[in-house]
Amino acid sequence: MKKLTFIALAIVFLAACTSNQPVQYASSSPEIDVFKSSIKHYLAQNWDEYRLHYADTAIFQNNVPEDKKISLDSVINNWKQEREMFSDIQYVADEDFFEMVVTDEGETWVNFWGLWSAVLKANGQKFEIPVHVTARFENGKIVEEHGYWNSSEIALVLRDLETTDE
């Protein structure tokens, strides 16, 4: 009887350890690979390939409230303007982290934390700015992206450069 009780408890224990719940957090996934590829194309300024990772209707909220959402075309134009001001734009490889999250509502999000680095062409000053970006996926494409970083140091340097030129 003890053996039977032990076996029954072992079966209950093993059944409790296996979960039928979908994976809610992952550090590797096809969505993370898509997001990494979008970063690669951003860094290479390959805008046609960059665009392929996003739905045509994708919306962006980079450091702005919800009522200031912008389109993919606007984001690409912003990145092109950034390239006119900065050189050597990169993400510090040892400083990045990716995770995929599936919410209770079934939405798939990829979170990225990284350290953006670039040199301001106007004076050669190097900037390193921590960045967090979260992107929602549907059917393998990014449909919504929110980016958060503090660019105040750059704004202050640009302001000082403008007042020096006057």
N, CA and C atoms as a LAMMPS dump frame, in Angstrom:
ITEM: TIMESTEP
0
ITEM: NUMBER OF ATOMS
498
ITEM: BOX BOUNDS ff ff ff
-5.0000000000000000e+02 5.0000000000000000e+02
-5.0000000000000000e+02 5.0000000000000000e+02
-5.0000000000000000e+02 5.0000000000000000e+02
ITEM: ATOMS id mol type element x y z
1 1 1 N 0.812 -1.194 0
2 1 2 C 0 0 0
3 1 3 C 0.862 1.267 0
4 2 1 N 2.011 1.196 0.72
5 2 2 C 2.906 2.356 0.75
6 2 3 C 3.435 2.658 -0.648
7 3 1 N 3.779 1.591 -1.396
8 3 2 C 4.28 1.796 -2.748
9 3 3 C 3.218 2.46 -3.616
10 4 1 N 2.005 2.011 -3.505
11 4 2 C 0.905 2.57 -4.287
12 4 3 C 0.682 4.038 -3.932
13 5 1 N 0.734 4.349 -2.65
14 5 2 C 0.573 5.734 -2.202
15 5 3 C 1.724 6.587 -2.737
16 6 1 N 2.938 6.072 -2.646
17 6 2 C 4.104 6.803 -3.142
18 6 3 C 3.992 7.059 -4.641
19 7 1 N 3.613 6.053 -5.407
20 7 2 C 3.461 6.205 -6.864
21 7 3 C 2.367 7.222 -7.185
22 8 1 N 1.259 7.149 -6.462
23 8 2 C 0.172 8.111 -6.697
24 8 3 C 0.638 9.533 -6.409
25 9 1 N 1.372 9.73 -5.323
26 9 2 C 1.897 11.065 -4.99
27 9 3 C 2.896 11.542 -6.043
28 10 1 N 3.731 10.634 -6.529
29 10 2 C 4.699 10.987 -7.56
30 10 3 C 3.989 11.427 -8.845
31 11 1 N 2.936 10.72 -9.214
32 11 2 C 2.174 11.082 -10.415
33 11 3 C 1.516 12.446 -10.24
34 12 1 N 0.926 12.681 -9.077
35 12 2 C 0.307 13.981 -8.802
36 12 3 C 1.35 15.082 -8.856
37 13 1 N 2.515 14.84 -8.268
38 13 2 C 3.585 15.827 -8.263
39 13 3 C 4.05 16.145 -9.679
40 14 1 N 4.289 15.122 -10.472
41 14 2 C 4.729 15.331 -11.853
42 14 3 C 3.668 16.049 -12.677
43 15 1 N 2.413 15.698 -12.471
44 15 2 C 1.329 16.366 -13.201
45 15 3 C 1.261 17.839 -12.823
46 16 1 N 1.515 18.142 -11.573
47 16 2 C 1.484 19.537 -11.117
48 16 3 C 2.641 20.327 -11.707
49 17 1 N 3.769 19.671 -11.992
50 17 2 C 4.943 20.355 -12.529
51 17 3 C 4.807 20.68 -14.012
52 18 1 N 4.026 19.926 -14.743
53 18 2 C 3.834 20.203 -16.156
54 18 3 C 2.687 21.188 -16.306
55 19 1 N 2.91 22.158 -17.17
56 19 2 C 1.916 23.212 -17.321
57 19 3 C 1.36 23.218 -18.729
58 20 1 N 0.08 23.396 -18.838
59 20 2 C -0.557 23.546 -20.139
60 20 3 C -0.675 25.009 -20.527
61 21 1 N -0.14 25.878 -19.685
62 21 2 C -0.186 27.308 -19.952
63 21 3 C 0.769 27.658 -21.091
64 22 1 N 0.387 28.615 -21.938
65 22 2 C 1.314 29.045 -22.985
66 22 3 C 2.504 29.777 -22.351
67 23 1 N 3.616 29.764 -23.053
68 23 2 C 4.808 30.451 -22.576
69 23 3 C 4.519 31.944 -22.547
70 24 1 N 4.764 32.574 -21.402
71 24 2 C 4.504 34.007 -21.303
72 24 3 C 5.774 34.832 -21.429
73 25 1 N 6.928 34.263 -21.112
74 25 2 C 8.199 34.978 -21.216
75 25 3 C 9.188 34.094 -21.946
76 26 1 N 9.965 34.703 -22.831
77 26 2 C 10.989 33.943 -23.538
78 26 3 C 12.138 34.887 -23.882
79 27 1 N 13.344 34.332 -23.901
80 27 2 C 14.498 35.138 -24.291
81 27 3 C 14.947 34.826 -25.715
82 28 1 N 14.23 33.918 -26.378
83 28 2 C 14.458 33.683 -27.804
84 28 3 C 13.116 33.317 -28.436
85 29 1 N 12.896 33.88 -29.609
86 29 2 C 11.65 33.628 -30.334
87 29 3 C 11.787 34.199 -31.744
88 30 1 N 10.919 33.791 -32.656
89 30 2 C 10.944 34.397 -33.992
90 30 3 C 10.715 35.911 -33.938
91 31 1 N 9.872 36.361 -33.019
92 31 2 C 9.61 37.796 -32.895
93 31 3 C 10.864 38.552 -32.445
94 32 1 N 11.606 37.979 -31.521
95 32 2 C 12.862 38.61 -31.093
96 32 3 C 13.829 38.674 -32.272
97 33 1 N 13.879 37.616 -33.068
98 33 2 C 14.748 37.626 -34.248
99 33 3 C 14.346 38.728 -35.224
100 34 1 N 13.051 38.935 -35.41
101 34 2 C 12.573 40.013 -36.282
102 34 3 C 13.004 41.366 -35.716
103 35 1 N 12.846 41.543 -34.416
104 35 2 C 13.213 42.814 -33.807
105 35 3 C 14.722 43.064 -33.912
106 36 1 N 15.528 42.037 -33.679
107 36 2 C 16.978 42.176 -33.828
108 36 3 C 17.333 42.555 -35.259
109 37 1 N 16.626 41.964 -36.21
110 37 2 C 16.866 42.285 -37.615
111 37 3 C 16.492 43.731 -37.924
112 38 1 N 15.41 44.23 -37.32
113 38 2 C 15.035 45.633 -37.551
114 38 3 C 16.117 46.566 -37.011
115 39 1 N 16.716 46.219 -35.887
116 39 2 C 17.809 47.033 -35.339
117 39 3 C 19.012 46.993 -36.286
118 40 1 N 19.314 45.814 -36.792
119 40 2 C 20.43 45.669 -37.738
120 40 3 C 20.221 46.57 -38.959
121 41 1 N 18.993 46.599 -39.484
122 41 2 C 18.719 47.421 -40.664
123 41 3 C 18.704 48.915 -40.329
124 42 1 N 18.255 49.266 -39.131
125 42 2 C 18.337 50.653 -38.667
126 42 3 C 19.798 51.101 -38.633
127 43 1 N 20.67 50.289 -38.051
128 43 2 C 22.08 50.654 -37.94
129 43 3 C 22.746 50.755 -39.313
130 44 1 N 22.341 49.88 -40.247
131 44 2 C 22.917 49.873 -41.595
132 44 3 C 22.248 50.891 -42.518
133 45 1 N 21.231 51.574 -42.033
134 45 2 C 20.456 52.53 -42.832
135 45 3 C 19.831 51.874 -44.056
136 46 1 N 19.452 50.636 -43.906
137 46 2 C 18.811 49.893 -44.981
138 46 3 C 17.308 50.02 -44.773
139 47 1 N 16.748 51.129 -45.208
140 47 2 C 15.363 51.487 -44.87
141 47 3 C 14.338 50.598 -45.555
142 48 1 N 14.642 50.106 -46.748
143 48 2 C 13.691 49.204 -47.412
144 48 3 C 13.55 47.897 -46.635
145 49 1 N 14.66 47.349 -46.17
146 49 2 C 14.613 46.125 -45.365
147 49 3 C 14.011 46.407 -43.99
148 50 1 N 14.339 47.545 -43.414
149 50 2 C 13.784 47.949 -42.114
150 50 3 C 12.258 47.961 -42.184
151 51 1 N 11.746 48.543 -43.252
152 51 2 C 10.303 48.676 -43.458
153 51 3 C 9.594 47.32 -43.508
154 52 1 N 10.267 46.285 -43.985
155 52 2 C 9.648 44.965 -44.14
156 52 3 C 9.268 44.322 -42.807
157 53 1 N 9.846 44.765 -41.717
158 53 2 C 9.563 44.186 -40.404
159 53 3 C 8.288 44.761 -39.771
160 54 1 N 7.713 45.752 -40.402
161 54 2 C 6.572 46.475 -39.834
162 54 3 C 5.341 46.327 -40.716
163 55 1 N 4.184 46.275 -40.071
164 55 2 C 2.924 46.321 -40.82
165 55 3 C 2.792 47.713 -41.437
166 56 1 N 2.088 47.787 -42.549
167 56 2 C 1.89 49.09 -43.211
168 56 3 C 1.217 50.106 -42.295
169 57 1 N 0.424 49.614 -41.371
170 57 2 C -0.327 50.495 -40.474
171 57 3 C 0.348 50.669 -39.11
172 58 1 N 1.616 50.266 -39.003
173 58 2 C 2.317 50.347 -37.715
174 58 3 C 2.321 51.776 -37.185
175 59 1 N 2.189 51.874 -35.863
176 59 2 C 2.232 53.185 -35.205
177 59 3 C 3.374 53.198 -34.195
178 60 1 N 3.916 54.38 -33.991
179 60 2 C 5.074 54.556 -33.118
180 60 3 C 4.796 55.641 -32.096
181 61 1 N 5.266 55.394 -30.9
182 61 2 C 5.233 56.38 -29.83
183 61 3 C 6.613 56.398 -29.199
184 62 1 N 7.502 57.166 -29.768
185 62 2 C 8.85 57.262 -29.23
186 62 3 C 8.968 58.548 -28.423
187 63 1 N 8.971 58.39 -27.108
188 63 2 C 9.086 59.521 -26.181
189 63 3 C 7.955 60.538 -26.318
190 64 1 N 6.795 60.071 -26.695
191 64 2 C 5.647 60.974 -26.824
192 64 3 C 4.406 60.32 -26.219
193 65 1 N 3.429 61.128 -25.823
194 65 2 C 2.178 60.55 -25.308
195 65 3 C 1.367 59.905 -26.433
196 66 1 N 0.326 59.177 -26.027
197 66 2 C -0.463 58.393 -26.971
198 66 3 C -1.071 59.227 -28.098
199 67 1 N -1.427 60.465 -27.832
200 67 2 C -2.061 61.286 -28.87
201 67 3 C -1.055 61.838 -29.886
202 68 1 N 0.205 61.47 -29.758
203 68 2 C 1.247 61.957 -30.682
204 68 3 C 1.854 60.824 -31.509
205 69 1 N 1.094 59.761 -31.724
206 69 2 C 1.588 58.619 -32.495
207 69 3 C 2.004 59.065 -33.895
208 70 1 N 3.05 58.413 -34.427
209 70 2 C 3.487 58.738 -35.783
210 70 3 C 3.575 57.46 -36.615
211 71 1 N 3.71 57.641 -37.91
212 71 2 C 3.713 56.525 -38.861
213 71 3 C 5.127 56.008 -39.105
214 72 1 N 5.207 54.884 -39.784
215 72 2 C 6.482 54.296 -40.169
216 72 3 C 7.279 55.255 -41.048
217 73 1 N 6.621 55.909 -42.001
218 73 2 C 7.326 56.867 -42.861
219 73 3 C 7.945 57.996 -42.045
220 74 1 N 7.217 58.497 -41.06
221 74 2 C 7.746 59.566 -40.21
222 74 3 C 8.938 59.092 -39.391
223 75 1 N 8.852 57.871 -38.888
224 75 2 C 9.97 57.324 -38.111
225 75 3 C 11.211 57.205 -38.983
226 76 1 N 11.056 56.678 -40.18
227 76 2 C 12.204 56.54 -41.084
228 76 3 C 12.785 57.907 -41.411
229 77 1 N 11.937 58.902 -41.659
230 77 2 C 12.443 60.256 -41.907
231 77 3 C 13.196 60.798 -40.697
232 78 1 N 12.706 60.517 -39.494
233 78 2 C 13.416 60.943 -38.278
234 78 3 C 14.781 60.28 -38.183
235 79 1 N 14.834 58.959 -38.494
236 79 2 C 16.118 58.262 -38.425
237 79 3 C 17.091 58.819 -39.461
238 80 1 N 16.59 59.191 -40.632
239 80 2 C 17.457 59.79 -41.662
240 80 3 C 18.005 61.137 -41.187
241 81 1 N 17.178 61.944 -40.538
242 81 2 C 17.653 63.221 -39.984
243 81 3 C 18.682 62.989 -38.882
244 82 1 N 18.459 61.962 -38.074
245 82 2 C 19.417 61.613 -37.031
246 82 3 C 20.787 61.335 -37.651
247 83 1 N 20.796 60.64 -38.771
248 83 2 C 22.055 60.297 -39.447
249 83 3 C 22.787 61.533 -39.965
250 84 1 N 22.069 62.602 -40.243
251 84 2 C 22.723 63.837 -40.662
252 84 3 C 23.463 64.486 -39.494
253 85 1 N 23.005 64.245 -38.271
254 85 2 C 23.599 64.861 -37.087
255 85 3 C 24.654 63.99 -36.415
256 86 1 N 24.545 62.662 -36.557
257 86 2 C 25.404 61.744 -35.813
258 86 3 C 26.154 60.797 -36.739
259 87 1 N 27.328 60.402 -36.276
260 87 2 C 28.074 59.345 -36.943
261 87 3 C 28.295 58.22 -35.941
262 88 1 N 28.755 57.1 -36.429
263 88 2 C 29.094 55.947 -35.591
264 88 3 C 27.948 55.546 -34.66
265 89 1 N 26.742 55.524 -35.193
266 89 2 C 25.584 55.102 -34.401
267 89 3 C 25.624 53.587 -34.243
268 90 1 N 25.466 53.136 -33.008
269 90 2 C 25.47 51.7 -32.735
270 90 3 C 24.787 51.425 -31.402
271 91 1 N 24.53 50.166 -31.172
272 91 2 C 24.107 49.699 -29.855
273 91 3 C 25.266 48.896 -29.289
274 92 1 N 25.627 49.179 -28.048
275 92 2 C 26.723 48.485 -27.398
276 92 3 C 26.29 47.033 -27.17
277 93 1 N 26.986 46.116 -27.83
278 93 2 C 26.552 44.709 -27.887
279 93 3 C 26.401 44.059 -26.519
280 94 1 N 27.297 44.325 -25.611
281 94 2 C 27.242 43.674 -24.296
282 94 3 C 26.192 44.283 -23.377
283 95 1 N 25.515 45.304 -23.832
284 95 2 C 24.563 46.019 -22.982
285 95 3 C 23.111 45.774 -23.374
286 96 1 N 22.85 44.867 -24.318
287 96 2 C 21.465 44.693 -24.75
288 96 3 C 20.831 43.443 -24.152
289 97 1 N 19.511 43.504 -24.059
290 97 2 C 18.729 42.389 -23.546
291 97 3 C 17.386 42.401 -24.242
292 98 1 N 16.93 41.22 -24.651
293 98 2 C 15.646 41.063 -25.324
294 98 3 C 14.796 40.062 -24.553
295 99 1 N 13.497 40.3 -24.542
296 99 2 C 12.562 39.315 -24.021
297 99 3 C 11.262 39.428 -24.795
298 100 1 N 10.588 38.289 -24.935
299 100 2 C 9.259 38.282 -25.529
300 100 3 C 8.263 37.978 -24.416
301 101 1 N 7.16 38.697 -24.447
302 101 2 C 6.114 38.53 -23.446
303 101 3 C 4.797 38.308 -24.168
304 102 1 N 4.044 37.325 -23.719
305 102 2 C 2.677 37.136 -24.189
306 102 3 C 1.777 37.529 -23.024
307 103 1 N 0.955 38.553 -23.233
308 103 2 C 0.114 39.059 -22.156
309 103 3 C -1.058 38.13 -21.898
310 104 1 N -1.758 38.367 -20.812
311 104 2 C -2.957 37.585 -20.496
312 104 3 C -4.021 37.734 -21.584
313 105 1 N -3.962 38.854 -22.324
314 105 2 C -4.918 39.093 -23.412
315 105 3 C -4.468 38.462 -24.722
316 106 1 N -3.298 37.8 -24.714
317 106 2 C -2.815 37.124 -25.915
318 106 3 C -1.978 38 -26.834
319 107 1 N -1.638 39.213 -26.426
320 107 2 C -0.783 40.078 -27.242
321 107 3 C 0.675 39.655 -27.072
322 108 1 N 1.411 39.689 -28.172
323 108 2 C 2.832 39.347 -28.147
324 108 3 C 3.65 40.626 -28.252
325 109 1 N 4.505 40.845 -27.26
326 109 2 C 5.363 42.023 -27.202
327 109 3 C 6.813 41.583 -27.09
328 110 1 N 7.697 42.316 -27.749
329 110 2 C 9.133 42.127 -27.562
330 110 3 C 9.662 43.375 -26.879
331 111 1 N 10.392 43.164 -25.79
332 111 2 C 11.029 44.252 -25.054
333 111 3 C 12.519 44.232 -25.332
334 112 1 N 13.066 45.419 -25.519
335 112 2 C 14.495 45.568 -25.771
336 112 3 C 15.03 46.645 -24.841
337 113 1 N 16.136 46.31 -24.182
338 113 2 C 16.87 47.294 -23.41
339 113 3 C 18.27 47.33 -23.99
340 114 1 N 18.767 48.526 -24.276
341 114 2 C 20.094 48.627 -24.865
342 114 3 C 20.758 49.952 -24.543
343 115 1 N 21.988 50.071 -24.993
344 115 2 C 22.752 51.296 -24.812
345 115 3 C 23.101 51.834 -26.191
346 116 1 N 22.407 52.921 -26.588
347 116 2 C 22.623 53.57 -27.879
348 116 3 C 23.859 54.438 -27.76
349 117 1 N 24.704 54.388 -28.768
350 117 2 C 25.937 55.153 -28.758
351 117 3 C 26.09 55.843 -30.105
352 118 1 N 26.537 57.106 -30.07
353 118 2 C 26.749 57.843 -31.311
354 118 3 C 27.658 59.038 -31.045
355 119 1 N 28.201 59.584 -32.132
356 119 2 C 29.069 60.748 -32.051
357 119 3 C 28.388 61.9 -32.784
358 120 1 N 28.247 63.022 -32.095
359 120 2 C 27.657 64.217 -32.703
360 120 3 C 28.659 64.803 -33.689
361 121 1 N 28.275 64.928 -34.948
362 121 2 C 29.18 65.403 -35.993
363 121 3 C 29.649 66.838 -35.732
364 122 1 N 28.793 67.659 -35.148
365 122 2 C 29.108 69.08 -34.974
366 122 3 C 30.307 69.329 -34.07
367 123 1 N 30.52 68.471 -33.073
368 123 2 C 31.633 68.725 -32.15
369 123 3 C 32.415 67.474 -31.749
370 124 1 N 32.042 66.315 -32.275
371 124 2 C 32.758 65.081 -31.971
372 124 3 C 32.434 64.473 -30.616
373 125 1 N 31.429 65.013 -29.936
374 125 2 C 31.08 64.492 -28.616
375 125 3 C 30.346 63.159 -28.745
376 126 1 N 30.782 62.206 -27.905
377 126 2 C 30.158 60.885 -27.909
378 126 3 C 29.059 60.84 -26.859
379 127 1 N 27.939 60.223 -27.239
380 127 2 C 26.81 60.047 -26.333
381 127 3 C 26.536 58.558 -26.171
382 128 1 N 26.181 58.167 -24.952
383 128 2 C 25.703 56.824 -24.671
384 128 3 C 24.417 56.978 -23.875
385 129 1 N 23.334 56.49 -24.451
386 129 2 C 22.017 56.698 -23.865
387 129 3 C 21.304 55.357 -23.698
388 130 1 N 20.896 55.021 -22.463
389 130 2 C 20.089 53.816 -22.266
390 130 3 C 18.743 53.954 -22.982
391 131 1 N 18.32 52.863 -23.609
392 131 2 C 17.102 52.857 -24.418
393 131 3 C 16.241 51.669 -24.018
394 132 1 N 14.925 51.905 -23.986
395 132 2 C 13.976 50.787 -23.859
396 132 3 C 12.95 50.928 -24.977
397 133 1 N 12.765 49.86 -25.722
398 133 2 C 11.772 49.828 -26.801
399 133 3 C 10.936 48.573 -26.604
400 134 1 N 9.634 48.73 -26.745
401 134 2 C 8.738 47.582 -26.693
402 134 3 C 7.881 47.596 -27.955
403 135 1 N 7.758 46.435 -28.576
404 135 2 C 7.059 46.342 -29.863
405 135 3 C 6.029 45.221 -29.818
406 136 1 N 4.82 45.543 -30.267
407 136 2 C 3.751 44.546 -30.322
408 136 3 C 3.721 43.924 -31.712
409 137 1 N 3.566 42.604 -31.74
410 137 2 C 3.591 41.839 -32.989
411 137 3 C 2.223 41.244 -33.288
412 138 1 N 1.905 41.211 -34.563
413 138 2 C 0.77 40.459 -35.084
414 138 3 C 1.21 39.834 -36.396
415 139 1 N 0.98 38.557 -36.542
416 139 2 C 1.317 37.832 -37.775
417 139 3 C 2.77 38.048 -38.194
418 140 1 N 3.671 38.079 -37.237
419 140 2 C 5.095 38.179 -37.528
420 140 3 C 5.608 39.565 -37.841
421 141 1 N 4.737 40.577 -37.765
422 141 2 C 5.146 41.96 -38.068
423 141 3 C 4.894 42.851 -36.857
424 142 1 N 5.701 43.903 -36.77
425 142 2 C 5.519 44.88 -35.702
426 142 3 C 4.365 45.798 -36.096
427 143 1 N 3.392 45.928 -35.201
428 143 2 C 2.225 46.775 -35.476
429 143 3 C 2.2 48.011 -34.578
430 144 1 N 2.975 47.97 -33.518
431 144 2 C 2.98 49.082 -32.566
432 144 3 C 4.326 49.079 -31.859
433 145 1 N 4.905 50.275 -31.705
434 145 2 C 6.203 50.358 -31.048
435 145 3 C 6.247 51.582 -30.147
436 146 1 N 6.783 51.367 -28.949
437 146 2 C 6.957 52.449 -27.982
438 146 3 C 8.429 52.495 -27.609
439 147 1 N 9.037 53.667 -27.715
440 147 2 C 10.445 53.807 -27.364
441 147 3 C 10.615 54.853 -26.275
442 148 1 N 11.522 54.555 -25.349
443 148 2 C 11.756 55.455 -24.218
444 148 3 C 13.261 55.636 -24.012
445 149 1 N 13.693 56.882 -24.046
446 149 2 C 15.082 57.225 -23.755
447 149 3 C 15.121 58.695 -23.389
448 150 1 N 16.184 59.08 -22.709
449 150 2 C 16.343 60.46 -22.258
450 150 3 C 17.355 61.145 -23.167
451 151 1 N 16.883 62.013 -24.036
452 151 2 C 17.765 62.707 -24.966
453 151 3 C 18.056 64.139 -24.516
454 152 1 N 17.824 64.44 -23.249
455 152 2 C 18.025 65.814 -22.766
456 152 3 C 19.483 66.247 -22.857
457 153 1 N 20.42 65.345 -22.641
458 153 2 C 21.837 65.705 -22.743
459 153 3 C 22.164 66.181 -24.162
460 154 1 N 21.633 65.5 -25.152
461 154 2 C 21.85 65.904 -26.549
462 154 3 C 21.196 67.255 -26.805
463 155 1 N 19.971 67.439 -26.309
464 155 2 C 19.265 68.708 -26.517
465 155 3 C 20.05 69.877 -25.922
466 156 1 N 20.623 69.681 -24.746
467 156 2 C 21.405 70.75 -24.111
468 156 3 C 22.662 71.078 -24.909
469 157 1 N 23.34 70.061 -25.42
470 157 2 C 24.542 70.289 -26.235
471 157 3 C 24.164 71.008 -27.528
472 158 1 N 23.084 70.6 -28.177
473 158 2 C 22.638 71.265 -29.409
474 158 3 C 22.261 72.717 -29.14
475 159 1 N 21.589 72.965 -28.021
476 159 2 C 21.241 74.342 -27.644
477 159 3 C 22.502 75.177 -27.463
478 160 1 N 23.493 74.62 -26.767
479 160 2 C 24.747 75.354 -26.554
480 160 3 C 25.471 75.611 -27.861
481 161 1 N 25.431 74.659 -28.783
482 161 2 C 26.044 74.865 -30.086
483 161 3 C 25.353 75.967 -30.872
484 162 1 N 24.028 76.029 -30.778
485 162 2 C 23.269 77.083 -31.468
486 162 3 C 23.592 78.455 -30.906
487 163 1 N 23.685 78.577 -29.59
488 163 2 C 23.976 79.889 -28.974
489 163 3 C 25.415 80.307 -29.251
490 164 1 N 26.312 79.347 -29.418
491 164 2 C 27.708 79.664 -29.745
492 164 3 C 27.808 80.184 -31.177
493 165 1 N 26.985 79.663 -32.071
494 165 2 C 27.002 80.081 -33.479
495 165 3 C 26.407 81.456 -33.698
496 166 1 N 25.645 81.945 -32.766
497 166 2 C 24.947 83.234 -32.988
498 166 3 C 25.85 84.409 -32.808
